[in-house]
């Protein structure tokens, strides 16, 4: 007897419109002299804990923020000087150099890990061209700034493409970076249990906490070539490989 599990569907992320069908992607107009100057930054302690400050960037209607915790230097070394610059009250100046461009900021810290000011961002034209060649052209300087904040890179794009889950556009690449959907992650969750060939499916799996151990557990329970929707639905309902095996034993059946 087979265990039948209904899958749930997820609406996770909206993506930006891509290039018109049949037309090659055009490079965004991000010339070497182009920049964004109307960016405001603010750093505040998260939850009142001065060891866990957060950096927020605001540009027009878009906001981005990230933790400046003590482990930042290992994860994002380009942001290490931001934390150092905010270690005491006084004038503040910091620069973040990323493959996507350079963020130059100045302002005032009123006390440790609290302050605000303004930034300008100069996008890297070579980075934009490399993404354009892959059909992932940034549509604006602001989108390229978002790539700096979440560490969206050409290497990330190549890793996803190599694993058969190509992002549709730059917005997808930003979403992948923000959630931690990498080529390594996709490779880890591929198994006999799941057929994974779509970018949105990889995003859904990551959002629900599906990892390699989980899908290998399903495979051990006898599941083969489930859709990503099936796997996400099972994870959402708390179905584990161990639970499925126990149920199979209880009913004297198996799953093929």
C-alpha positions in Angstrom: 0.0 0.0 0.0 1.4 3.4 -0.9 1.4 6.5 1.2 -0.2 9.3 -0.7 0.8 12.7 0.3 -0.8 15.9 -1.1 1.7 18.5 -2.2 1.3 22.2 -1.3 2.2 25.0 -3.7 4.1 28.1 -2.7 4.1 31.6 -4.2 7.5 32.9 -3.1 9.0 35.6 -5.3 8.0 37.9 -8.1 10.6 38.4 -10.8 11.4 41.2 -13.1 10.4 41.2 -16.8 13.0 39.7 -19.1 14.2 40.6 -22.6 11.6 40.2 -25.4 11.6 36.7 -27.0 13.9 36.4 -29.9 15.9 39.4 -29.0 19.4 39.2 -27.5 19.8 40.9 -24.1 21.2 44.4 -24.3 23.8 45.7 -21.8 22.3 48.1 -19.2 23.3 51.7 -19.5 25.8 51.6 -16.6 28.7 53.6 -18.0 31.9 53.9 -16.0 30.9 57.4 -14.9 27.4 56.4 -13.8 26.7 56.3 -10.1 23.9 56.6 -7.5 24.4 59.4 -5.0 21.1 59.6 -3.1 21.7 56.7 -0.8 21.2 57.0 2.9 22.8 54.6 5.4 22.0 53.9 9.0 23.4 51.5 11.5 21.5 50.5 14.6 22.0 47.7 17.2 19.6 44.8 16.5 17.3 44.3 19.4 19.3 46.6 21.6 22.4 44.3 21.4 25.4 46.4 20.4 27.2 43.2 19.3 24.7 42.6 16.6 24.4 45.9 14.6 22.6 46.1 11.3 23.4 48.3 8.3 20.5 49.6 6.3 20.7 51.3 2.9 17.8 53.3 1.6 17.5 54.4 -2.0 14.3 56.0 -3.2 11.6 53.3 -2.5 14.0 50.4 -1.9 15.6 49.3 1.3 18.4 46.7 1.9 19.8 45.7 5.2 22.3 43.2 6.6 23.8 42.1 9.9 27.2 43.5 10.9 27.8 40.8 13.5 31.2 39.7 14.7 31.4 36.9 12.1 31.0 39.3 9.2 34.7 39.5 8.3 34.7 35.8 7.5 31.5 35.8 5.6 31.8 39.1 3.8 35.3 40.5 4.2 34.5 43.5 2.0 32.2 44.7 4.8 34.7 44.2 7.7 35.8 47.8 7.6 32.2 49.0 8.0 32.1 47.3 11.4 35.5 48.6 12.3 34.6 52.2 11.3 31.6 52.1 13.6 33.5 51.0 16.7 33.4 54.4 18.3 31.6 57.8 18.2 32.7 60.4 15.7 33.0 61.0 12.0 32.6 57.8 9.9 33.9 56.9 6.4 33.9 53.5 4.9 34.2 51.9 1.4 32.8 48.6 0.3 34.4 47.1 -2.9 32.5 44.3 -4.5 32.5 42.7 -7.9 29.2 44.5 -8.7 30.6 48.0 -7.8 32.0 50.3 -5.1 30.0 51.8 -2.3 31.5 54.9 -0.7 29.9 56.2 2.5 30.4 58.9 5.1 28.5 60.2 8.1 28.5 60.4 11.9 28.4 57.7 14.6 26.7 59.0 17.7 28.0 56.1 19.7 29.3 52.5 19.0 27.3 50.9 16.2 24.9 53.7 15.9 25.0 56.3 13.2 23.8 57.5 9.8 25.0 59.3 6.7 25.0 59.2 2.9 26.6 57.0 0.3 27.3 56.9 -3.4 27.6 53.8 -5.5 29.6 53.3 -8.7 28.5 50.1 -10.5 31.2 48.0 -12.2 30.5 48.0 -16.0 32.5 44.8 -16.5 30.3 42.9 -14.0 27.2 44.1 -15.7 28.6 43.0 -19.1 29.4 39.5 -17.7 25.9 39.1 -16.4 24.4 40.4 -19.7 26.4 37.7 -21.6 24.5 35.2 -19.4 21.1 36.7 -20.0 21.0 38.2 -16.5 21.6 41.9 -17.2 21.0 44.3 -14.3 18.2 46.6 -15.2 19.4 49.5 -13.2 22.2 50.8 -11.0 20.0 50.2 -8.0 19.6 46.5 -8.9 23.4 46.2 -9.1 23.6 47.9 -5.6 21.3 45.1 -4.4 23.7 42.6 -5.7 26.4 44.1 -3.6 24.3 43.8 -0.5 23.4 40.1 -1.0 26.7 39.1 -2.6 25.1 38.1 -6.0 28.1 37.3 -8.2 28.9 35.9 -11.7 30.3 32.8 -10.0 26.9 32.3 -8.3 25.1 32.6 -11.6 27.5 30.1 -13.3 27.1 27.6 -10.5 23.3 27.6 -10.8 23.5 27.4 -14.6 25.9 24.5 -14.4 23.4 22.6 -12.2 20.6 23.1 -14.6 18.6 25.7 -12.6 19.2 28.9 -14.6 17.9 32.1 -13.1 15.5 33.9 -15.5 16.9 37.4 -14.8 18.9 39.5 -12.4 16.1 39.6 -9.9 16.2 35.8 -9.7 20.0 36.0 -9.1 19.4 38.5 -6.2 16.8 36.2 -4.7 19.2 33.2 -4.9 22.0 35.1 -3.2 19.6 36.4 -0.5 18.3 32.9 0.3 21.6 31.1 -0.1 20.6 29.0 -3.2 23.9 28.1 -4.7 25.1 25.5 -7.2 26.5 23.6 -4.3 23.1 23.6 -2.6 21.3 22.4 -5.7 23.9 19.7 -6.2 23.4 18.6 -2.6 19.6 18.2 -2.8 19.6 16.4 -6.1 19.0 12.7 -5.5 16.9 9.7 -6.6 14.0 11.3 -4.6 13.7 14.6 -6.4 13.8 15.7 -10.0 15.1 19.3 -9.8 15.5 21.3 -13.0 13.7 24.6 -12.3 15.0 27.7 -10.6 11.8 28.5 -8.8 11.7 24.9 -7.4 15.2 25.3 -6.0 14.0 28.6 -4.3 11.0 26.8 -2.9 13.1 24.0 -1.5 15.5 26.4 0.2 12.7 28.5 1.6 11.1 25.4 3.3 14.5 24.2 4.7 14.8 21.2 2.3 18.4 20.0 2.4 20.4 17.1 1.1 19.9 15.0 4.3 16.1 15.4 3.9 15.9 14.3 0.3 18.3 11.4 0.9 16.0 10.3 3.7 13.1 10.3 1.3 15.1 8.2 -1.1 15.9 5.7 1.6 12.2 5.4 2.3 11.6 4.4 -1.3 10.5 7.6 -2.9 11.8 8.1 -6.4 11.6 11.2 -8.8 9.2 13.2 -6.8 8.4 16.7 -8.1 9.8 19.6 -6.1 6.2 20.5 -5.2 5.8 17.0 -3.6 9.0 17.4 -1.6 8.1 20.9 -0.5 4.7 19.7 0.5 6.1 16.8 2.5 8.6 19.1 4.3 5.8 21.6 5.1 3.7 18.9 6.7 6.7 17.5 8.7 7.0 14.3 6.8 10.5 12.9 7.2 12.1 9.8 5.7 12.0 8.1 9.1 8.3 8.8 9.4 7.6 7.5 5.9 9.5 4.3 6.6 7.6 3.8 9.8 4.3 4.3 8.1 5.3 1.9 5.3 6.1 -0.8 7.9 2.9 -0.2 9.7 0.8 -0.7 6.6 3.0 -3.4 5.2 3.8 -1.6 2.0 6.4 0.5 0.3 6.7 3.4 -2.0 8.2 3.0 -5.4 
